[in-house]
Amino acid sequence: MPSPDILSVTSLNTLARDLLEGQFANLNVEGEISNLTQASSGHLYFTLKDAQAQVRAAMFRSRRQSLRLHPVDGMKVQVHGHLSLYTPRGDYQLIVENMVAAGAGDLQAAFIKLKEKLAAEGLFTHKRPLPHLPTHVALITSRQGAVLHDVLSILKRRYPALPVTLMPVLVQGEQAAAMIIHMLNRIHLESGFDVVLICRGGGSMEDLWAFNDEALARAIRACPIPVISAVGHETDFTIADFAADLRAATPSAAAEILSEAALRLHQQLQQLAQRIARPPRQIRDQEQRLDQLQLRLMQAWGHLYRHCKEQIQQYVTRLQSQHPRQQLYRQQEQLDTIFARLKYTLERSLTSRQHAYSILKHRFRSGSTVWRLNRLHENLFHQINQLRSMMPAHLQQARTRLKFLAHRAHIASPLTTLSRGYAILEGPRGIIRQADDVQTGDKILARLHEGSLSLLVLDTEKGNS
């Protein structure tokens, strides 16, 4: 019988695993990745090493799915996790729950320090409102990647009349911040824009670090028109987000914000068109709503006109101080083109709605009750004439049919049969059809074509006679 102090190998490894997991449950370890393997199950297996030692590590699929870093062999990382032991082999390993690139903690500290400094200066406090209906967007982003395609696709679908000018820049690396600042400075010299959109896709903190530049934050605040920052994913925050007049969770969300008012106005126009198409008794209400919409459109146009006029005055004042008269002429031509395009769009929309209303009004008048009664009276009169014209033919057809049926009834009549010499015999038990229907001595009645005879049965004979 084995001693109670003797352990099985499984028991030994289980005790060792429980001890490791209890004593080393919250570890932060820095090292270099090597022998990286991704299993078909989605788990990551690798070795974490430094100059003197190494340890096996595993990161399970549930944790890897939320990992924003793309680990490769040779990458220096900081991992958070706990020690465990793989019981079947007796190998102890580091179970990784999170992983960041080495040095990310320093970046975070620098980010917080700069954010607190600029916040103390009040750089993040004064936010300018966005234009209700933007007329020209300056888009600062990279030519490559899906961000540009996504933003332009959403704006084309929701606000196709909105002009967008791409100002291509690098969005990652040492030169990215300087290029973005240069584009913002260009906006000081160029006219026609009323909002700036700075955007790029998601990435690690190192990838987004260009947007944590102090000079870039100050350039955003110095920009003469409102700036929207849409950098990274919803959980990413940069200094540019805090300096901008509005932070969008994603570039797609920023495009939806810019086109929200136009889309809402378009939906209101569609709803109004559907209401105009309702029964005629609602035409008067629809006329009033159309007038209100026309007034709102004219007010919006007037608001845009006044806004653009104020911008022109600002530009004129600035240019008069610098005397760039030729540039002023070009700016005025661009604004005149924008005004003409906006006015043409509004007038065309109003003309279309008025034409649709005229058609509906004409249909209503042509579909009035008196007109329908006249049509019904004409149809009734036409049907009465048709019945009158068809009546003689139907009567003649009925007479012919009646004569035919009377002739057939005459042929099938028993009286016709009696006229040819036949008789109908009736005995005590009814019509006589065979000899068995009477007995000797029965009195029978013979009905002839004219008159009848009383007969006495003297004898009967069965069979054919």
One Martini backbone bead per residue (centre of mass of N, CA, C, O) as a GRO file, in nm:
protein
  465
    1MET     BB    1   0.094   0.037   0.025
    2PRO     BB    2   0.100   0.355  -0.020
    3SER     BB    3   0.221   0.640   0.084
    4PRO     BB    4   0.089   0.950   0.175
    5ASP     BB    5   0.374   1.110   0.084
    6ILE     BB    6   0.319   1.014  -0.199
    7LEU     BB    7   0.338   1.146  -0.524
    8SER     BB    8   0.220   1.221  -0.805
    9VAL     BB    9   0.289   1.383  -1.087
   10THR     BB   10   0.021   1.534  -1.109
   11SER     BB   11   0.016   1.642  -0.820
   12LEU     BB   12   0.278   1.799  -0.834
   13ASN     BB   13   0.201   1.990  -1.072
   14THR     BB   14  -0.052   2.107  -0.937
   15LEU     BB   15   0.089   2.234  -0.693
   16ALA     BB   16   0.283   2.412  -0.857
   17ARG     BB   17   0.066   2.573  -1.007
   18ASP     BB   18  -0.077   2.692  -0.757
   19LEU     BB   19   0.171   2.838  -0.649
   20LEU     BB   20   0.234   3.020  -0.890
   21GLU     BB   21  -0.052   3.155  -0.917
   22GLY     BB   22  -0.046   3.272  -0.622
   23GLN     BB   23   0.248   3.430  -0.628
   24PHE     BB   24   0.215   3.507  -0.969
   25ALA     BB   25  -0.055   3.707  -1.055
   26ASN     BB   26   0.114   4.003  -1.098
   27LEU     BB   27   0.285   4.078  -1.393
   28ASN     BB   28   0.579   4.268  -1.519
   29VAL     BB   29   0.738   4.219  -1.839
   30GLU     BB   30   1.055   4.253  -2.005
   31GLY     BB   31   1.121   4.178  -2.362
   32GLU     BB   32   1.207   3.950  -2.621
   33ILE     BB   33   1.089   3.819  -2.910
   34SER     BB   34   1.064   3.460  -2.976
   35ASN     BB   35   0.936   3.200  -3.139
   36LEU     BB   36   0.685   3.275  -3.301
   37THR     BB   37   0.344   3.135  -3.265
   38GLN     BB   38   0.048   3.047  -3.456
   39ALA     BB   39  -0.225   2.890  -3.393
   40SER     BB   40  -0.521   2.758  -3.511
   41SER     BB   41  -0.675   2.867  -3.245
   42GLY     BB   42  -0.521   3.171  -3.194
   43HIS     BB   43  -0.279   3.127  -3.037
   44LEU     BB   44   0.014   3.245  -2.862
   45TYR     BB   45   0.364   3.148  -2.903
   46PHE     BB   46   0.655   3.229  -2.695
   47THR     BB   47   0.966   3.396  -2.628
   48LEU     BB   48   1.104   3.555  -2.342
   49LYS     BB   49   1.395   3.773  -2.353
   50ASP     BB   50   1.732   3.817  -2.263
   51ALA     BB   51   2.068   3.803  -2.209
   52GLN     BB   52   2.028   3.558  -1.964
   53ALA     BB   53   1.715   3.486  -2.032
   54GLN     BB   54   1.414   3.268  -2.041
   55VAL     BB   55   1.053   3.245  -2.133
   56ARG     BB   56   0.762   3.107  -2.159
   57ALA     BB   57   0.474   3.200  -2.368
   58ALA     BB   58   0.114   3.292  -2.354
   59MET     BB   59  -0.164   3.388  -2.582
   60PHE     BB   60  -0.487   3.400  -2.589
   61ARG     BB   61  -0.744   3.464  -2.800
   62SER     BB   62  -0.919   3.649  -2.613
   63ARG     BB   63  -0.673   3.854  -2.583
   64ARG     BB   64  -0.577   3.897  -2.882
   65GLN     BB   65  -0.832   4.046  -3.002
   66SER     BB   66  -0.746   4.321  -2.822
   67LEU     BB   67  -0.484   4.354  -2.976
   68ARG     BB   68  -0.297   4.629  -3.121
   69LEU     BB   69  -0.052   4.469  -3.149
   70HIS     BB   70   0.214   4.345  -3.378
   71PRO     BB   71   0.384   4.075  -3.331
   72VAL     BB   72   0.742   4.008  -3.349
   73ASP     BB   73   1.037   3.913  -3.404
   74GLY     BB   74   1.248   4.123  -3.192
   75MET     BB   75   1.046   4.250  -3.013
   76LYS     BB   76   1.003   4.493  -2.767
   77VAL     BB   77   0.828   4.421  -2.460
   78GLN     BB   78   0.535   4.462  -2.251
   79VAL     BB   79   0.399   4.247  -2.000
   80HIS     BB   80   0.088   4.110  -1.871
   81GLY     BB   81   0.054   3.863  -1.592
   82HIS     BB   82   0.100   3.505  -1.524
   83LEU     BB   83   0.191   3.224  -1.362
   84SER     BB   84   0.238   2.885  -1.486
   85LEU     BB   85   0.151   2.528  -1.545
   86TYR     BB   86   0.205   2.259  -1.760
   87THR     BB   87   0.114   1.960  -1.656
   88PRO     BB   88   0.197   1.741  -1.876
   89ARG     BB   89   0.517   1.869  -1.882
   90GLY     BB   90   0.620   2.077  -1.648
   91ASP     BB   91   0.588   2.366  -1.769
   92TYR     BB   92   0.665   2.687  -1.726
   93GLN     BB   93   0.456   2.991  -1.776
   94LEU     BB   94   0.355   3.289  -1.937
   95ILE     BB   95   0.050   3.454  -1.898
   96VAL     BB   96  -0.082   3.670  -2.132
   97GLU     BB   97  -0.297   3.973  -2.126
   98ASN     BB   98  -0.081   4.199  -2.215
   99MET     BB   99   0.058   4.426  -2.481
  100VAL     BB  100   0.346   4.637  -2.526
  101ALA     BB  101   0.557   4.851  -2.624
  102ALA     BB  102   0.848   4.952  -2.554
  103GLY     BB  103   0.793   5.285  -2.419
  104ALA     BB  104   0.483   5.353  -2.386
  105GLY     BB  105   0.497   5.483  -2.104
  106ASP     BB  106   0.654   5.738  -2.193
  107LEU     BB  107   0.443   5.843  -2.390
  108GLN     BB  108   0.214   5.877  -2.184
  109ALA     BB  109   0.359   6.081  -2.008
  110ALA     BB  110   0.398   6.295  -2.230
  111PHE     BB  111   0.101   6.332  -2.294
  112ILE     BB  112   0.004   6.429  -2.015
  113LYS     BB  113   0.193   6.672  -1.987
  114LEU     BB  114   0.095   6.829  -2.242
  115LYS     BB  115  -0.203   6.841  -2.172
  116GLU     BB  116  -0.172   7.003  -1.905
  117LYS     BB  117  -0.031   7.248  -2.025
  118LEU     BB  118  -0.251   7.335  -2.238
  119ALA     BB  119  -0.486   7.349  -2.038
  120ALA     BB  120  -0.363   7.576  -1.859
  121GLU     BB  121  -0.372   7.784  -2.113
  122GLY     BB  122  -0.664   7.732  -2.266
  123LEU     BB  123  -0.660   7.567  -2.550
  124PHE     BB  124  -0.942   7.381  -2.494
  125THR     BB  125  -1.197   7.583  -2.446
  126HIS     BB  126  -1.234   7.727  -2.727
  127LYS     BB  127  -1.519   7.668  -2.928
  128ARG     BB  128  -1.618   7.640  -3.254
  129PRO     BB  129  -1.866   7.646  -3.463
  130LEU     BB  130  -2.018   7.482  -3.699
  131PRO     BB  131  -2.143   7.476  -3.992
  132HIS     BB  132  -2.451   7.394  -4.092
  133LEU     BB  133  -2.368   7.435  -4.414
  134PRO     BB  134  -2.128   7.334  -4.581
  135THR     BB  135  -1.923   7.459  -4.872
  136HIS     BB  136  -1.609   7.384  -4.782
  137VAL     BB  137  -1.359   7.128  -4.765
  138ALA     BB  138  -1.065   7.059  -4.580
  139LEU     BB  139  -0.865   6.770  -4.649
  140ILE     BB  140  -0.647   6.615  -4.407
  141THR     BB  141  -0.459   6.355  -4.562
  142SER     BB  142  -0.405   6.061  -4.705
  143ARG     BB  143  -0.395   5.902  -5.013
  144GLN     BB  144  -0.374   5.656  -4.854
  145GLY     BB  145  -0.607   5.439  -4.788
  146ALA     BB  146  -0.943   5.418  -4.650
  147VAL     BB  147  -1.020   5.702  -4.546
  148LEU     BB  148  -1.067   5.864  -4.804
  149HIS     BB  149  -1.286   5.679  -4.923
  150ASP     BB  150  -1.488   5.693  -4.688
  151VAL     BB  151  -1.538   5.997  -4.678
  152LEU     BB  152  -1.621   6.043  -4.977
  153SER     BB  153  -1.856   5.840  -4.982
  154ILE     BB  154  -2.035   5.969  -4.764
  155LEU     BB  155  -2.056   6.254  -4.891
  156LYS     BB  156  -2.175   6.161  -5.164
  157ARG     BB  157  -2.433   6.028  -5.036
  158ARG     BB  158  -2.526   6.279  -4.831
  159TYR     BB  159  -2.338   6.538  -4.988
  160PRO     BB  160  -2.279   6.595  -5.315
  161ALA     BB  161  -2.247   6.930  -5.315
  162LEU     BB  162  -1.980   6.907  -5.157
  163PRO     BB  163  -1.684   7.046  -5.149
  164VAL     BB  164  -1.352   6.881  -5.182
  165THR     BB  165  -1.019   6.938  -5.055
  166LEU     BB  166  -0.717   6.793  -5.096
  167MET     BB  167  -0.449   6.764  -4.837
  168PRO     BB  168  -0.169   6.605  -4.863
  169VAL     BB  169  -0.025   6.377  -4.614
  170LEU     BB  170   0.141   6.270  -4.355
  171VAL     BB  171   0.038   6.032  -4.070
  172GLN     BB  172   0.344   5.931  -4.025
  173GLY     BB  173   0.605   6.045  -3.851
  174GLU     BB  174   0.830   6.309  -3.842
  175GLN     BB  175   0.681   6.483  -4.091
  176ALA     BB  176   0.375   6.502  -4.035
  177ALA     BB  177   0.330   6.756  -3.859
  178ALA     BB  178   0.459   6.963  -4.057
  179MET     BB  179   0.258   6.913  -4.292
  180ILE     BB  180   0.001   6.992  -4.142
  181ILE     BB  181   0.085   7.279  -4.071
  182HIS     BB  182   0.120   7.375  -4.362
  183MET     BB  183  -0.179   7.339  -4.443
  184LEU     BB  184  -0.295   7.534  -4.230
  185ASN     BB  185  -0.141   7.784  -4.342
  186ARG     BB  186  -0.281   7.786  -4.623
  187ILE     BB  187  -0.563   7.871  -4.516
  188HIS     BB  188  -0.482   8.170  -4.464
  189LEU     BB  189  -0.450   8.223  -4.794
  190GLU     BB  190  -0.703   8.068  -4.850
  191SER     BB  191  -1.023   8.045  -4.988
  192GLY     BB  192  -1.361   7.891  -4.926
  193PHE     BB  193  -1.338   7.783  -4.650
  194ASP     BB  194  -1.533   7.644  -4.344
  195VAL     BB  195  -1.370   7.361  -4.301
  196VAL     BB  196  -1.170   7.122  -4.115
  197LEU     BB  197  -1.027   6.788  -4.190
  198ILE     BB  198  -0.863   6.564  -3.967
  199CYS     BB  199  -0.729   6.238  -4.073
  200ARG     BB  200  -0.709   5.887  -3.955
  201GLY     BB  201  -0.632   5.587  -3.871
  202GLY     BB  202  -0.552   5.342  -3.687
  203GLY     BB  203  -0.328   5.267  -3.397
  204SER     BB  204  -0.072   5.313  -3.233
  205MET     BB  205   0.084   5.538  -3.043
  206GLU     BB  206   0.320   5.570  -3.239
  207ASP     BB  207   0.147   5.621  -3.497
  208LEU     BB  208  -0.007   5.885  -3.345
  209TRP     BB  209   0.220   6.095  -3.247
  210ALA     BB  210   0.193   6.338  -3.447
  211PHE     BB  211  -0.087   6.433  -3.286
  212ASN     BB  212   0.114   6.519  -3.016
  213ASP     BB  213   0.188   6.801  -3.116
  214GLU     BB  214   0.231   7.122  -3.014
  215ALA     BB  215   0.236   7.281  -3.284
  216LEU     BB  216  -0.024   7.159  -3.393
  217ALA     BB  217  -0.217   7.259  -3.174
  218ARG     BB  218  -0.163   7.565  -3.234
  219ALA     BB  219  -0.248   7.559  -3.534
  220ILE     BB  220  -0.541   7.482  -3.485
  221ARG     BB  221  -0.614   7.739  -3.313
  222ALA     BB  222  -0.512   7.941  -3.555
  223CYS     BB  223  -0.729   7.873  -3.725
  224PRO     BB  224  -0.988   8.052  -3.894
  225ILE     BB  225  -1.133   7.774  -3.889
  226PRO     BB  226  -1.288   7.506  -3.821
  227VAL     BB  227  -1.190   7.194  -3.648
  228ILE     BB  228  -1.164   6.847  -3.728
  229SER     BB  229  -1.100   6.550  -3.536
  230ALA     BB  230  -1.007   6.211  -3.690
  231VAL     BB  231  -0.830   5.991  -3.489
  232GLY     BB  232  -0.875   5.685  -3.523
  233HIS     BB  233  -1.042   5.546  -3.286
  234GLU     BB  234  -1.267   5.572  -3.030
  235THR     BB  235  -1.020   5.513  -2.807
  236ASP     BB  236  -0.865   5.745  -2.935
  237PHE     BB  237  -0.627   5.998  -2.810
  238THR     BB  238  -0.532   6.336  -2.883
  239ILE     BB  239  -0.422   6.653  -2.889
  240ALA     BB  240  -0.586   6.729  -3.143
  241ASP     BB  241  -0.864   6.668  -3.022
  242PHE     BB  242  -0.851   6.898  -2.799
  243ALA     BB  243  -0.787   7.143  -3.002
  244ALA     BB  244  -1.025   7.101  -3.142
  245ASP     BB  245  -1.361   7.183  -3.202
  246LEU     BB  246  -1.388   6.870  -3.295
  247ARG     BB  247  -1.444   6.528  -3.198
  248ALA     BB  248  -1.415   6.231  -3.375
  249ALA     BB  249  -1.417   5.895  -3.352
  250THR     BB  250  -1.418   5.890  -3.673
  251PRO     BB  251  -1.400   5.957  -4.001
  252SER     BB  252  -1.692   5.870  -4.061
  253ALA     BB  253  -1.821   6.045  -3.840
  254ALA     BB  254  -1.730   6.315  -3.959
  255ALA     BB  255  -1.887   6.292  -4.227
  256GLU     BB  256  -2.165   6.278  -4.087
  257ILE     BB  257  -2.154   6.554  -3.953
  258LEU     BB  258  -2.121   6.731  -4.213
  259SER     BB  259  -2.402   6.583  -4.345
  260GLU     BB  260  -2.648   6.610  -4.154
  261ALA     BB  261  -2.806   6.864  -4.246
  262ALA     BB  262  -2.843   6.781  -4.543
  263LEU     BB  263  -2.988   6.513  -4.488
  264ARG     BB  264  -3.223   6.632  -4.328
  265LEU     BB  265  -3.324   6.815  -4.558
  266HIS     BB  266  -3.372   6.587  -4.760
  267GLN     BB  267  -3.579   6.434  -4.587
  268GLN     BB  268  -3.782   6.666  -4.571
  269LEU     BB  269  -3.836   6.675  -4.875
  270GLN     BB  270  -3.941   6.387  -4.900
  271GLN     BB  271  -4.172   6.414  -4.699
  272LEU     BB  272  -4.314   6.639  -4.852
  273ALA     BB  273  -4.364   6.479  -5.111
  274GLN     BB  274  -4.540   6.261  -4.973
  275ARG     BB  275  -4.757   6.457  -4.866
  276ILE     BB  276  -4.845   6.571  -5.144
  277ALA     BB  277  -4.944   6.267  -5.235
  278ARG     BB  278  -5.191   6.289  -5.095
  279PRO     BB  279  -5.488   6.356  -5.051
  280PRO     BB  280  -5.660   6.641  -5.159
  281ARG     BB  281  -5.747   6.749  -4.866
  282GLN     BB  282  -5.415   6.819  -4.815
  283ILE     BB  283  -5.314   7.052  -5.000
  284ARG     BB  284  -5.321   7.303  -4.819
  285ASP     BB  285  -5.115   7.204  -4.611
  286GLN     BB  286  -4.885   7.161  -4.818
  287GLU     BB  287  -4.860   7.453  -4.903
  288GLN     BB  288  -4.768   7.561  -4.630
  289ARG     BB  289  -4.517   7.378  -4.603
  290LEU     BB  290  -4.381   7.475  -4.861
  291ASP     BB  291  -4.354   7.768  -4.770
  292GLN     BB  292  -4.181   7.705  -4.523
  293LEU     BB  293  -3.951   7.571  -4.677
  294GLN     BB  294  -3.884   7.812  -4.853
  295LEU     BB  295  -3.814   7.998  -4.619
  296ARG     BB  296  -3.588   7.823  -4.501
  297LEU     BB  297  -3.411   7.824  -4.753
  298MET     BB  298  -3.379   8.130  -4.768
  299GLN     BB  299  -3.256   8.158  -4.487
  300ALA     BB  300  -3.014   7.977  -4.542
  301TRP     BB  301  -2.907   8.140  -4.774
  302GLY     BB  302  -2.878   8.405  -4.613
  303HIS     BB  303  -2.683   8.291  -4.407
  304LEU     BB  304  -2.462   8.214  -4.607
  305TYR     BB  305  -2.429   8.491  -4.728
  306ARG     BB  306  -2.349   8.639  -4.469
  307HIS     BB  307  -2.112   8.458  -4.400
  308CYS     BB  308  -1.954   8.508  -4.661
  309LYS     BB  309  -1.946   8.815  -4.637
  310GLU     BB  310  -1.781   8.818  -4.377
  311GLN     BB  311  -1.540   8.672  -4.496
  312ILE     BB  312  -1.475   8.876  -4.710
  313GLN     BB  313  -1.422   9.111  -4.518
  314GLN     BB  314  -1.187   8.975  -4.378
  315TYR     BB  315  -1.013   8.937  -4.632
  316VAL     BB  316  -1.003   9.229  -4.717
  317THR     BB  317  -0.863   9.335  -4.466
  318ARG     BB  318  -0.614   9.153  -4.487
  319LEU     BB  319  -0.533   9.235  -4.785
  320GLN     BB  320  -0.506   9.542  -4.741
  321SER     BB  321  -0.256   9.503  -4.549
  322GLN     BB  322  -0.095   9.335  -4.801
  323HIS     BB  323  -0.172   9.391  -5.114
  324PRO     BB  324  -0.326   9.127  -5.271
  325ARG     BB  325  -0.518   9.190  -5.532
  326GLN     BB  326  -0.519   8.939  -5.711
  327GLN     BB  327  -0.616   8.744  -5.491
  328LEU     BB  328  -0.888   8.885  -5.441
  329TYR     BB  329  -1.008   8.837  -5.721
  330ARG     BB  330  -1.004   8.528  -5.705
  331GLN     BB  331  -1.185   8.503  -5.452
  332GLN     BB  332  -1.434   8.642  -5.569
  333GLU     BB  333  -1.480   8.440  -5.797
  334GLN     BB  334  -1.523   8.191  -5.619
  335LEU     BB  335  -1.764   8.302  -5.457
  336ASP     BB  336  -1.949   8.354  -5.699
  337THR     BB  337  -1.964   8.059  -5.779
  338ILE     BB  338  -2.089   7.957  -5.517
  339PHE     BB  339  -2.341   8.133  -5.523
  340ALA     BB  340  -2.450   8.038  -5.795
  341ARG     BB  341  -2.470   7.737  -5.721
  342LEU     BB  342  -2.658   7.768  -5.479
  343LYS     BB  343  -2.887   7.922  -5.619
  344TYR     BB  344  -2.942   7.710  -5.836
  345THR     BB  345  -3.013   7.479  -5.643
  346LEU     BB  346  -3.249   7.616  -5.498
  347GLU     BB  347  -3.421   7.694  -5.747
  348ARG     BB  348  -3.448   7.408  -5.860
  349SER     BB  349  -3.589   7.285  -5.616
  350LEU     BB  350  -3.834   7.477  -5.614
  351THR     BB  351  -3.931   7.423  -5.903
  352SER     BB  352  -3.983   7.123  -5.865
  353ARG     BB  353  -4.195   7.148  -5.636
  354GLN     BB  354  -4.395   7.332  -5.791
  355HIS     BB  355  -4.447   7.134  -6.020
  356ALA     BB  356  -4.557   6.905  -5.845
  357TYR     BB  357  -4.792   7.070  -5.733
  358SER     BB  358  -4.934   7.134  -6.003
  359ILE     BB  359  -4.995   6.843  -6.076
  360LEU     BB  360  -5.166   6.776  -5.825
  361LYS     BB  361  -5.376   7.000  -5.870
  362HIS     BB  362  -5.474   6.898  -6.146
  363ARG     BB  363  -5.562   6.619  -6.047
  364PHE     BB  364  -5.769   6.717  -5.846
  365ARG     BB  365  -5.954   6.867  -6.047
  366SER     BB  366  -5.993   6.617  -6.243
  367GLY     BB  367  -6.093   6.447  -5.958
  368SER     BB  368  -6.370   6.538  -5.911
  369THR     BB  369  -6.700   6.475  -5.839
  370VAL     BB  370  -6.842   6.586  -6.093
  371TRP     BB  371  -6.669   6.439  -6.299
  372ARG     BB  372  -6.738   6.152  -6.200
  373LEU     BB  373  -7.048   6.171  -6.244
  374ASN     BB  374  -7.036   6.217  -6.548
  375ARG     BB  375  -6.896   5.954  -6.615
  376LEU     BB  376  -7.114   5.766  -6.493
  377HIS     BB  377  -7.350   5.868  -6.672
  378GLU     BB  378  -7.225   5.788  -6.942
  379ASN     BB  379  -7.198   5.485  -6.881
  380LEU     BB  380  -7.500   5.431  -6.825
  381PHE     BB  381  -7.613   5.524  -7.099
  382HIS     BB  382  -7.450   5.321  -7.266
  383GLN     BB  383  -7.570   5.060  -7.134
  384ILE     BB  384  -7.868   5.113  -7.206
  385ASN     BB  385  -7.830   5.109  -7.513
  386GLN     BB  386  -7.722   4.823  -7.526
  387LEU     BB  387  -7.977   4.684  -7.409
  388ARG     BB  388  -8.175   4.784  -7.628
  389SER     BB  389  -8.023   4.653  -7.873
  390MET     BB  390  -8.032   4.346  -7.740
  391MET     BB  391  -8.333   4.267  -7.677
  392PRO     BB  392  -8.458   4.147  -7.944
  393ALA     BB  393  -8.257   3.914  -7.979
  394HIS     BB  394  -8.320   3.775  -7.706
  395LEU     BB  395  -8.626   3.727  -7.760
  396GLN     BB  396  -8.599   3.556  -8.017
  397GLN     BB  397  -8.427   3.336  -7.886
  398ALA     BB  398  -8.644   3.253  -7.671
  399ARG     BB  399  -8.871   3.171  -7.868
  400THR     BB  400  -8.722   2.948  -8.015
  401ARG     BB  401  -8.666   2.780  -7.761
  402LEU     BB  402  -8.967   2.734  -7.682
  403LYS     BB  403  -9.058   2.581  -7.937
  404PHE     BB  404  -8.864   2.348  -7.909
  405LEU     BB  405  -8.962   2.247  -7.629
  406ALA     BB  406  -9.262   2.201  -7.711
  407HIS     BB  407  -9.206   1.984  -7.924
  408ARG     BB  408  -9.067   1.783  -7.735
  409ALA     BB  409  -9.312   1.754  -7.539
  410HIS     BB  410  -9.512   1.643  -7.748
  411ILE     BB  411  -9.358   1.386  -7.823
  412ALA     BB  412  -9.340   1.286  -7.504
  413SER     BB  413  -9.638   1.249  -7.487
  414PRO     BB  414  -9.888   1.021  -7.409
  415LEU     BB  415 -10.107   1.123  -7.608
  416THR     BB  416  -9.948   1.072  -7.863
  417THR     BB  417  -9.933   0.765  -7.826
  418LEU     BB  418 -10.250   0.713  -7.821
  419SER     BB  419 -10.302   0.821  -8.119
  420ARG     BB  420 -10.159   0.536  -8.231
  421GLY     BB  421 -10.334   0.295  -8.049
  422TYR     BB  422 -10.287   0.317  -7.766
  423ALA     BB  423 -10.293   0.204  -7.413
  424ILE     BB  424 -10.393   0.248  -7.068
  425LEU     BB  425 -10.349   0.038  -6.790
  426GLU     BB  426 -10.568  -0.005  -6.497
  427GLY     BB  427 -10.553  -0.133  -6.183
  428PRO     BB  428 -10.580  -0.192  -5.848
  429ARG     BB  429 -10.235  -0.140  -5.849
  430GLY     BB  430 -10.223   0.019  -6.115
  431ILE     BB  431 -10.015   0.013  -6.353
  432ILE     BB  432  -9.988  -0.197  -6.636
  433ARG     BB  433  -9.688  -0.394  -6.745
  434GLN     BB  434  -9.779  -0.694  -6.655
  435ALA     BB  435  -9.935  -0.994  -6.592
  436ASP     BB  436  -9.868  -0.995  -6.278
  437ASP     BB  437 -10.051  -0.725  -6.208
  438VAL     BB  438 -10.284  -0.948  -6.246
  439GLN     BB  439 -10.601  -1.117  -6.213
  440THR     BB  440 -10.840  -1.325  -6.225
  441GLY     BB  441 -11.128  -1.099  -6.228
  442ASP     BB  442 -11.018  -0.831  -6.285
  443LYS     BB  443 -11.070  -0.491  -6.297
  444ILE     BB  444 -11.014  -0.277  -6.580
  445LEU     BB  445 -10.861   0.023  -6.730
  446ALA     BB  446 -10.892   0.175  -7.056
  447ARG     BB  447 -10.696   0.426  -7.200
  448LEU     BB  448 -10.765   0.640  -7.454
  449HIS     BB  449 -10.754   0.896  -7.668
  450GLU     BB  450 -11.079   0.847  -7.662
  451GLY     BB  451 -11.151   0.747  -7.380
  452SER     BB  452 -11.288   0.440  -7.214
  453LEU     BB  453 -11.244   0.102  -7.069
  454SER     BB  454 -11.411  -0.180  -6.929
  455LEU     BB  455 -11.247  -0.468  -6.789
  456LEU     BB  456 -11.216  -0.834  -6.788
  457VAL     BB  457 -11.031  -1.088  -6.645
  458LEU     BB  458 -10.996  -1.420  -6.765
  459ASP     BB  459 -10.683  -1.430  -6.841
  460THR     BB  460 -10.335  -1.532  -6.815
  461GLU     BB  461 -10.007  -1.462  -6.985
  462LYS     BB  462  -9.691  -1.538  -6.999
  463GLY     BB  463  -9.497  -1.361  -7.178
  464ASN     BB  464  -9.464  -1.345  -7.508
  465SER     BB  465  -9.712  -1.286  -7.776
   0.00000   0.00000   0.00000
